[in-house]
């Protein structure tokens, strides 16, 4: 149960991260243009911590999380750079749309991997509950 709740927290953190990025992209405001990098968000801090007692970190899925997580942050950062003015946004609209699509696919992939990781970490418990 704790793993499932923690996974939900990681998902919510990334939903908020993307929400804030979308606001920054749409507002073309210089006030809130900085996005947390992959080391600063809740997920990144957990992923880079070295807590061997964490059952999620011992799963086969754990290492696969790095790539989609990195992609999400990279595409947000790149898109924020491309939308610093209306003129830049118009000139870069196709790249921006592609970045958002890539970011959303990476996010879906990350969420799926988190689900698999929670299941793997708790499969013995789940299997005993089915009996």
C-alpha positions as CSV (number, residue, x, y, z in Angstrom):
1,X,0.0,0.0,0.0
2,X,2.8,2.4,0.8
3,X,4.4,1.8,-2.5
4,X,1.2,2.5,-4.3
5,X,0.7,5.8,-2.4
6,X,4.2,6.8,-3.0
7,X,3.9,6.1,-6.7
8,X,0.7,8.2,-6.8
9,X,2.7,11.0,-5.1
10,X,5.3,10.8,-7.9
11,X,2.7,10.9,-10.6
12,X,1.0,13.9,-9.0
13,X,4.3,15.7,-8.7
14,X,4.8,15.3,-12.5
15,X,1.3,16.3,-13.3
16,X,1.9,19.5,-11.4
17,X,5.3,20.0,-13.1
18,X,3.6,19.7,-16.5
19,X,0.7,21.9,-15.5
20,X,3.2,24.6,-14.4
21,X,5.1,24.2,-17.7
22,X,2.0,24.6,-19.7
23,X,1.1,27.8,-17.8
24,X,4.6,29.1,-18.4
25,X,4.5,28.2,-22.1
26,X,1.0,29.8,-22.7
27,X,1.6,33.0,-20.7
28,X,5.0,33.9,-22.3
29,X,5.8,35.3,-18.9
30,X,9.3,35.7,-17.7
31,X,8.3,35.4,-14.1
32,X,7.8,31.6,-13.9
33,X,10.0,30.3,-16.8
34,X,12.3,28.1,-14.7
35,X,11.3,24.5,-14.5
36,X,12.7,22.1,-12.0
37,X,15.3,19.9,-13.5
38,X,15.3,16.1,-13.3
39,X,17.3,16.2,-10.1
40,X,15.2,18.8,-8.2
41,X,11.7,17.3,-8.5
42,X,10.3,14.8,-5.9
43,X,10.8,11.9,-8.3
44,X,14.4,12.9,-9.1
45,X,15.3,13.3,-5.5
46,X,13.9,9.8,-4.7
47,X,15.4,8.2,-7.8
48,X,18.9,9.5,-7.1
49,X,18.8,8.8,-3.4
50,X,20.5,5.7,-2.2
51,X,18.0,4.0,0.1
52,X,18.6,0.3,-0.4
53,X,15.8,-0.6,1.9
54,X,13.3,0.8,-0.7
55,X,11.5,-2.1,-2.3
56,X,10.8,-0.1,-5.4
57,X,14.4,0.5,-6.1
58,X,15.1,-3.2,-6.1
59,X,12.7,-4.0,-9.0
60,X,13.8,-4.8,-12.5
61,X,11.7,-1.8,-13.8
62,X,13.5,0.8,-11.6
63,X,16.4,1.6,-14.0
64,X,13.9,2.0,-17.0
65,X,12.4,5.0,-15.2
66,X,15.4,7.3,-15.9
67,X,14.8,7.7,-19.6
68,X,11.2,8.9,-19.7
69,X,11.8,11.0,-16.6
70,X,14.8,12.8,-18.3
71,X,12.8,13.2,-21.5
72,X,9.9,15.0,-19.7
73,X,12.3,17.5,-18.1
74,X,14.3,18.0,-21.3
75,X,11.3,18.7,-23.4
76,X,9.8,21.1,-20.9
77,X,13.1,23.0,-20.7
78,X,13.6,23.1,-24.5
79,X,10.0,24.3,-25.0
80,X,10.4,27.0,-22.4
81,X,13.4,28.2,-24.3
82,X,11.5,28.2,-27.6
83,X,8.6,30.2,-26.2
84,X,10.3,33.2,-24.7
85,X,8.4,35.6,-26.9
86,X,5.3,35.5,-29.1
87,X,7.6,35.8,-32.2
88,X,9.7,32.8,-31.1
89,X,6.6,30.8,-30.3
90,X,5.2,31.4,-33.7
91,X,8.5,30.6,-35.4
92,X,8.9,27.4,-33.4
93,X,5.3,26.2,-33.2
94,X,5.9,22.8,-35.0
95,X,8.9,22.0,-32.7
96,X,6.8,23.1,-29.6
97,X,4.0,20.8,-30.6
98,X,6.4,17.9,-31.2
99,X,8.1,18.5,-27.9
100,X,4.7,18.5,-26.1
101,X,3.8,15.2,-27.8
102,X,7.1,13.6,-26.9
103,X,6.8,14.9,-23.3
104,X,3.2,13.4,-23.0
105,X,4.3,10.0,-24.4
106,X,7.2,10.0,-22.0
107,X,4.9,10.8,-19.1
108,X,2.5,8.0,-20.1
109,X,5.5,5.6,-20.3
110,X,6.7,6.8,-16.9
111,X,3.3,6.3,-15.3
112,X,3.0,2.8,-16.8
113,X,6.5,1.9,-15.5
114,X,5.6,3.1,-12.1
115,X,2.6,0.9,-12.1
116,X,4.7,-2.1,-13.2
117,X,7.3,-1.3,-10.5
118,X,4.7,-1.2,-7.7
119,X,3.2,-4.5,-8.9
120,X,6.6,-6.1,-9.1
121,X,7.6,-4.9,-5.6
122,X,4.4,-6.2,-4.2
123,X,3.6,-9.2,-6.3
124,X,4.1,-11.7,-3.4
125,X,1.5,-9.7,-1.3
126,X,-0.9,-9.4,-4.3
127,X,-0.6,-13.2,-5.0
128,X,-1.3,-14.2,-1.4
129,X,-4.4,-11.9,-1.4
130,X,-5.8,-13.7,-4.5
131,X,-5.9,-17.0,-2.7
